[in-house]
Amino acid sequence: MTQPRSTSIRRRLMWLILVSVGAVWAVMFAWSFNNATREVDEWDRARLIQLAHLLAQLDDPNLTRLAAAGIDVRNEYTRASPAVDDDSDAQPRYALFEVRDAAGGVIVASAGIASLHRSTRPGEAADGVHAMTVDGRPWLAYALRDSATGRMVRVFEPANVRSDLTTGVASRIARPMAFALPVLALLVWFSVGHSFRPLSAISKAVRMRDSRNLEPIHVNPSPAEVRPLLDAINQLLARLQQSILRERAFTADAAHELKTPLAAIKVQAQVALAAHDSAQQQQAMRRVVQGVDRSAHLAEQLLLLARLDERDTVATARVRLHDVAGEAIAFRAPHAEDKSMTVMLSGERDAEVYADRALARTLIDNLLDNAIKYGESGGRVHITVLADAQTVSLTVSDNGPGVTDEERLRLTDRFFRGASASASGNGSGLGLSIVARIAAHFNAQIHIGSGIGRRGLAVQIAFPRVPGVRAHEAARTS
């Protein structure tokens, strides 16, 4: 399977910035070019009108000399053009004019103006500047009649002079932009690369880490954009460290707890092998079976606890705790009968919580198993389900020997057993640890207090109530 092609954020940012800047520059250039074109056009027309007024004020000798020399209308941009040095008329760069008297007779005329008469007539467009085309070349023309002398002055200027000026202005605007774009690209490349240095530092710190080093990563300075990534990595490292510590503690405790029943099984097996009396041999074998049962129960509890530790989230549904408690009582009834114990269930039948039904059953099974296992023969166990506006609480109470206040604080610790449990040799010390872990999955609170008649033990699990259902409402509608 081929891996998807990796993309470079640095390259992408550079192109995005350059394209954005280029687009802005293009808009600015178009706006500047449009303004320059309009201003050049206005300036060129004003110059043509001014030239006509100036010619109207000259006397005949000066007009004759000027007609012979020509009126050079080239500018700084056309002077740099190779076409200017060409003596041909391919690209005219001189303005032409003629002056006529009031009767229409020619007083003075520039050489070559006869060709322009094919496209215009005396007196045409006397009120302003107009464009015309002669032999495929654009010209601007302006006609002025002097009110004092009655003379008609006509001036013709090649329009390519104006286009040269416009092109020159546009080139002057565009050249700095074109030069600045690659310089900007280089600056953006190094600036973006410098901004990504914290990411490179994080990558190097992770790459150089030993697999056993799960301490937080510190990068200074860390920009605000990098901080969420760094925090997420450090949180992951913290979770991994906690998981590894839990596994190490779990492995050590499990090895210690499994060692004791296995050693007892070995001793009883050796006693059975060495026994010559059948009664003694049977008693030893019964103890072997009890040891195997205890080891199997311990292994089952250990595996369940390990699975609970691995699950960060649990899928939940609406569960009626009263129904689940009834199933648990039916399953544990033979054990209670063996000790002549009475198990009662009362409370809200239809109170619902969000939970996983199998895990809720495991929670109640462990609480009920502890109450029966550590309770006295002929004792009582009472399971109640109560509900209020915010919570649904399940309480398992007994009237057994109970525990001391100091022991009560440690009952949810793994492998911890009170004095009475240790003396009886029953249990693995994992039941309430499993209960606490399951309760945490459902955001439930666990409270441990005195049991029936202020004797024994009472364990209460308070679940968040399913919203939108009031106490007793379901009972009335069912």
C-alpha positions in Angstrom: 0.0 0.0 0.0 1.5 3.3 -1.1 1.7 6.1 1.4 -0.1 9.4 0.5 2.2 12.0 -0.8 3.2 14.4 2.0 2.6 18.1 1.6 4.8 20.9 2.8 3.1 23.6 4.9 6.0 25.8 4.4 5.7 25.6 0.6 1.9 26.0 0.7 2.2 29.1 2.9 4.8 30.6 0.6 2.6 30.1 -2.4 -0.5 31.4 -0.7 1.3 34.5 0.4 2.9 35.1 -3.0 -0.4 34.5 -4.8 -2.2 36.8 -2.5 0.5 39.5 -2.8 0.6 39.0 -6.5 -3.2 39.4 -6.8 -3.1 42.6 -4.7 -0.2 43.9 -6.8 -2.1 43.1 -10.1 -5.1 45.0 -8.9 -2.9 47.9 -7.8 -1.1 47.8 -11.2 -4.3 47.8 -13.1 -5.7 50.7 -11.1 -2.4 52.7 -11.4 -2.2 51.9 -15.1 -5.8 53.1 -15.7 -5.1 56.3 -13.8 -1.9 56.9 -15.6 -3.5 56.3 -19.0 -6.3 58.7 -18.1 -3.9 61.4 -16.9 -1.6 60.9 -19.9 -4.6 61.3 -22.2 -5.7 64.5 -20.4 -2.2 65.9 -20.4 -1.6 65.1 -24.1 -4.9 66.7 -25.1 -4.1 69.8 -23.0 -0.6 70.0 -24.6 -2.2 69.8 -28.1 -4.6 72.6 -27.3 -1.8 74.7 -25.8 0.4 74.1 -28.8 -2.4 75.3 -31.1 -2.9 78.5 -29.0 0.9 79.1 -29.1 1.0 78.7 -32.9 -1.9 81.1 -33.3 0.2 83.8 -31.6 3.4 83.4 -33.8 4.1 85.5 -36.8 4.7 84.1 -40.3 8.5 84.0 -40.2 8.6 82.0 -37.0 5.8 79.7 -38.3 7.8 79.1 -41.4 11.0 78.2 -39.5 9.0 75.9 -37.1 7.3 74.2 -40.0 10.6 73.5 -41.6 12.3 72.2 -38.3 9.2 70.2 -37.1 7.7 70.1 -33.6 9.4 67.3 -31.7 6.8 65.8 -29.3 9.0 62.9 -28.2 9.3 62.2 -24.4 11.9 60.4 -22.3 10.4 57.0 -23.1 10.3 57.5 -26.9 13.8 58.9 -27.0 15.1 55.5 -25.7 13.3 53.7 -28.5 15.4 52.3 -31.4 12.6 53.5 -33.8 13.5 57.1 -33.0 16.9 56.7 -34.5 15.4 55.4 -37.7 14.9 58.2 -40.3 11.9 56.5 -41.9 8.4 57.5 -41.2 7.4 54.1 -39.9 6.8 55.6 -36.4 6.3 59.4 -36.7 7.4 61.3 -33.7 6.8 64.9 -34.8 3.6 67.0 -34.7 2.4 68.6 -37.9 0.5 71.8 -38.3 -1.0 74.2 -40.8 -2.2 77.7 -40.6 -4.9 79.0 -43.0 -6.2 82.5 -43.4 -9.9 83.5 -43.0 -10.5 82.7 -46.6 -9.1 79.2 -46.3 -5.8 79.8 -48.0 -2.7 78.0 -46.6 -0.3 80.4 -44.9 2.2 77.8 -43.4 2.0 74.0 -43.5 4.4 71.3 -42.3 5.9 68.9 -44.8 3.9 65.7 -45.1 0.6 67.2 -43.9 -0.9 66.7 -47.3 -1.4 63.0 -46.5 -3.5 64.0 -43.5 -5.9 65.9 -45.7 -7.2 62.6 -47.1 -8.7 61.9 -43.7 -9.8 65.4 -42.6 -11.1 68.6 -44.1 -10.5 72.2 -43.1 -12.8 73.3 -40.4 -13.6 69.7 -39.2 -13.7 69.3 -35.4 -13.0 72.9 -34.7 -14.4 72.6 -31.2 -11.9 70.1 -29.7 -9.5 67.2 -30.0 -10.5 64.2 -32.0 -8.8 61.0 -33.1 -8.2 60.0 -36.7 -6.4 57.3 -38.6 -4.1 57.9 -41.6 -2.6 54.9 -43.5 -3.3 52.7 -40.5 -1.6 55.1 -38.0 -3.5 56.8 -35.2 -3.3 60.6 -34.9 -4.8 63.3 -32.7 -6.1 66.5 -34.3 -7.1 69.9 -32.9 -8.4 72.9 -34.7 -8.5 76.4 -33.4 -9.8 79.6 -35.0 -8.3 82.8 -33.8 -11.1 85.3 -33.3 -8.8 88.3 -33.8 -7.2 87.4 -37.1 -9.7 84.8 -38.3 -6.9 82.3 -38.9 -7.5 78.6 -38.6 -4.7 76.6 -36.8 -4.8 72.8 -37.2 -2.4 70.7 -35.2 -1.8 66.9 -35.7 0.1 64.7 -33.3 1.0 61.0 -33.7 -0.9 59.0 -31.1 1.9 56.5 -30.7 3.8 59.1 -28.7 1.1 59.0 -26.1 1.1 55.2 -26.1 4.9 55.2 -25.6 4.5 57.5 -22.6 1.7 55.2 -21.2 3.9 52.1 -21.7 6.8 53.8 -20.1 4.8 54.8 -17.0 3.4 51.3 -16.8 6.9 49.9 -17.1 8.2 52.2 -14.3 5.3 50.9 -12.1 5.7 47.3 -12.9 9.6 46.9 -12.8 9.8 47.5 -9.0 7.0 45.0 -8.4 8.5 42.4 -10.6 11.9 42.8 -8.9 10.3 42.8 -5.4 8.3 39.5 -6.0 11.3 37.1 -6.0 12.9 39.0 -3.1 9.6 38.7 -1.2 9.5 35.0 -2.0 13.0 34.6 -0.5 12.0 36.5 2.6 8.8 34.6 3.0 10.6 31.3 2.6 13.1 32.1 5.3 10.5 33.8 7.6 8.1 30.8 7.4 11.0 28.4 8.0 12.1 30.4 11.0 8.5 30.4 12.3 8.5 26.6 12.1 11.6 26.2 14.2 9.5 25.3 17.4 8.0 22.4 15.4 11.4 21.2 14.4 12.5 21.5 18.1 9.5 19.4 19.2 10.2 16.8 16.4 13.9 16.6 17.5 13.0 16.3 21.2 10.6 13.4 20.4 13.0 11.7 18.1 15.9 11.9 20.6 13.8 10.6 23.5 14.5 7.2 25.0 11.4 5.0 25.1 11.5 5.0 28.9 11.6 8.8 29.2 8.0 10.0 29.4 8.7 13.3 31.0 7.0 16.4 29.5 8.6 18.1 26.6 9.6 21.8 27.1 10.3 24.0 24.1 11.2 27.7 24.7 9.9 29.9 23.3 6.7 28.1 22.3 4.4 30.2 20.1 0.6 30.2 20.9 0.0 28.2 17.7 2.4 25.4 18.8 1.3 25.3 22.4 -1.9 23.2 21.8 0.2 20.6 20.0 2.8 20.6 22.7 0.2 20.3 25.4 -1.5 17.4 23.6 1.8 15.6 23.3 2.6 16.1 26.9 -0.9 15.0 28.0 -0.4 11.8 25.9 3.0 11.2 27.5 1.4 11.7 30.9 -1.4 9.2 30.1 1.2 6.7 28.8 3.3 7.1 32.0 0.2 6.5 34.2 -0.8 3.5 32.1 2.7 2.0 32.4 2.8 2.7 36.1 -0.6 1.0 36.5 0.5 -2.0 34.5 3.7 -2.4 36.6 1.8 -2.1 39.8 -0.9 -4.4 38.6 1.7 -7.0 37.4 3.6 -6.9 40.7 0.4 -7.2 42.8 -1.0 -9.9 40.6 2.1 -11.9 40.8 2.1 -11.6 44.6 -1.5 -12.5 45.0 -1.4 -15.5 42.7 1.7 -16.8 44.4 -0.1 -17.5 47.7 -3.0 -19.7 46.4 -0.6 -21.5 44.0 1.7 -22.3 46.8 -1.2 -23.5 49.0 -2.4 -25.7 46.1 1.1 -27.2 45.8 1.2 -28.0 49.5 -2.2 -29.6 49.5 -1.3 -31.7 46.4 1.8 -32.9 48.1 -0.2 -33.8 51.3 -2.6 -35.8 49.1 0.2 -37.6 47.4 1.8 -38.5 50.7 -1.4 -39.4 52.6 -2.1 -43.1 53.4 -5.5 -42.4 54.9 -8.3 -41.9 52.3 -10.1 -39.4 54.5 -7.0 -37.3 54.8 -6.4 -37.6 51.1 -10.0 -36.5 50.3 -9.7 -33.5 52.6 -6.4 -32.4 50.9 -8.0 -32.8 47.5 -11.0 -30.7 48.6 -8.6 -28.0 49.6 -6.8 -28.2 46.3 -10.2 -27.7 44.6 -10.9 -24.7 46.8 -7.5 -23.3 46.0 -8.1 -23.7 42.3 -11.5 -22.0 42.6 -9.9 -19.1 44.4 -7.1 -18.8 41.9 -9.6 -18.9 39.0 -11.8 -16.2 40.7 -8.7 -14.1 41.3 -7.6 -14.5 37.7 -11.1 -13.6 36.5 -11.1 -10.4 38.7 -7.7 -9.5 37.5 -8.7 -9.8 33.8 -11.8 -7.8 34.4 -9.9 -5.0 36.1 -7.3 -4.9 33.3 -10.1 -4.6 30.7 -11.7 -1.8 32.7 -8.4 0.1 32.9 -8.0 -0.2 29.1 -11.4 1.3 28.3 -11.4 5.1 28.3 -15.1 5.3 27.2 -18.1 3.0 27.5 -21.2 2.9 25.3 -24.2 3.6 27.5 -28.0 3.1 27.3 -31.0 3.6 29.6 -30.8 0.9 32.3 -33.2 0.2 35.2 -31.0 -0.6 38.2 -33.9 -2.3 40.0 -34.2 -4.9 37.2 -30.4 -5.5 37.1 -30.3 -5.9 40.9 -33.1 -8.5 40.7 -31.1 -10.5 38.2 -28.0 -10.4 40.5 -30.0 -11.6 43.5 -31.5 -14.5 41.6 -28.0 -15.5 40.5 -26.5 -15.3 44.1 -29.5 -16.9 45.8 -27.8 -20.3 46.2 -24.8 -18.7 47.9 -27.1 -16.8 50.3 -29.1 -20.0 51.1 -25.9 -21.8 51.9 -25.4 -19.3 54.8 -29.1 -18.9 55.6 -29.0 -15.2 54.7 -31.9 -13.1 53.7 -31.5 -10.8 50.6 -34.2 -8.1 50.1 -34.7 -5.6 47.2 -36.8 -2.4 47.4 -37.1 1.1 46.0 -37.8 2.7 42.7 -38.6 0.1 40.1 -38.5 2.3 37.0 -35.6 4.7 37.9 -33.2 4.8 34.9 -29.6 5.7 34.5 -27.3 5.8 31.5 -24.9 2.8 31.8 -23.7 -0.3 30.2 -26.0 -3.1 31.4 -23.3 -5.8 31.6 -21.0 -3.5 33.6 -23.9 -2.5 35.9 -24.6 -6.2 36.5 -20.9 -6.7 37.3 -20.9 -3.8 39.8 -24.0 -5.2 41.6 -22.6 -8.7 41.5 -19.4 -7.7 43.3 -21.3 -5.7 45.9 -23.7 -8.6 46.6 -20.9 -11.1 46.6 -18.9 -9.2 49.2 -22.0 -8.8 51.4 -22.8 -12.5 51.3 -19.2 -13.7 51.5 -18.2 -11.5 54.5 -21.6 -11.5 56.2 -22.5 -13.7 59.1 -24.6 -16.9 58.8 -28.3 -16.0 59.2 -27.5 -12.3 58.4 -29.3 -9.9 56.1 -28.5 -8.0 52.9 -30.7 -5.2 51.7 -30.5 -3.6 48.3 -32.3 -0.3 47.8 -32.8 1.8 44.7 -33.8 5.5 45.4 -34.1 8.4 43.1 -34.3 12.2 43.4 -34.2 15.0 40.8 -30.5 14.6 40.1 -29.4 11.1 41.0 -30.4 7.5 41.2 -28.6 5.7 44.1 -28.1 2.0 44.6 -27.2 0.9 48.1 -26.1 -2.6 49.2 -26.2 -2.9 53.1 -25.4 -5.9 55.4 -25.2 -6.5 59.1 -21.9 -8.4 59.0 -18.8 -7.7 61.0 -18.0 -4.5 59.1 -14.6 -2.7 59.0 -12.9 0.0 61.0 -12.8 3.6 60.0 -9.2 3.4 58.9 -9.9 0.3 56.8 -12.9 2.0 55.2 -10.7 4.6 53.6 -8.7 1.9 51.8 -11.5 -0.5 50.7 -11.3 0.6 47.1 -7.5 0.0 46.9 -6.5 -2.9 44.9 -5.8 -6.1 46.8 -6.7 -4.5 50.1 -8.7 -6.6 52.5 -9.9 -5.8 56.0 -9.0 -7.7 59.1 -12.1 -9.9 59.0 -11.6 -10.7 55.3 -7.9 -11.6 55.9 -8.8 -13.8 58.8 -11.4 -15.7 56.8 -9.0 -16.2 53.9 -11.8 -15.3 51.5 -11.8 -12.8 48.7 -9.1 -11.3 46.5 -9.3 -7.6 47.6 -10.4 -6.6 44.1 -14.2 -6.5 44.4 -14.6 -2.9 45.5 -11.7 -1.8 43.2 -13.8 -3.1 40.3 -16.9 -1.4 41.7 -15.0 2.0 41.9 -13.6 1.6 38.4 -17.0 0.8 36.9 -18.6 3.7 38.8 -16.0 6.1 37.4 -16.9 5.1 33.9 -20.5 6.2 34.5 -19.6 9.4 36.4 -21.1 7.8 39.5 -20.0 8.7 43.1 -19.3 5.9 45.6 -19.9 6.3 49.4 -19.1 3.8 52.0 -20.7 3.9 55.5 -22.3 1.7 58.2 -24.8 -1.0 57.3 -28.0 -2.3 58.8 -28.6 -1.2 62.4 -25.2 0.7 62.3 -23.5 -2.7 61.8 -21.8 -4.2 58.9 -21.1 -2.2 55.7 -23.2 -0.1 53.3 -21.9 0.8 49.8 -23.9 3.5 47.9 -23.4 4.2 44.2 -25.0 7.5 43.1 -25.6 7.7 39.3 -26.6 10.8 37.4 -30.3 10.5 36.7 -31.6 10.3 33.1 -32.8 13.8 32.3 -36.5 14.5 31.7 -37.9 11.7 33.9 -39.3 12.7 37.3 -39.4 10.3 40.3 -42.5 8.1 40.4 -43.6 9.4 36.9 -42.6 6.2 35.1 -44.3 4.1 37.8 -47.7 5.8 37.2 -47.5 5.5 33.4 -46.3 1.9 33.2 
